[in-house]
């Protein structure tokens, strides 16, 4: 599964819409986000790490690197 699918799954599990996520990202960061802007970033695979961390924070998840076995 890719980042786009992961984030969409988290949205569904958290009962959030992409529009609500965009509004919260704008509120927290002060940078303008829209549903289509986030969707395009996910589709084009241009989402920044800091944006992914912000999404995780909003949805109550942490991003972390786990050592492979």
Secondary structure, 3 states (H helix, E strand, C coil): CCHHHHHHHHHHHHCCCHHHHHHHHHHHHCCCCCHHHHHHHHHHCCCCHHHHHHHHHHCCCCCCCCCCC
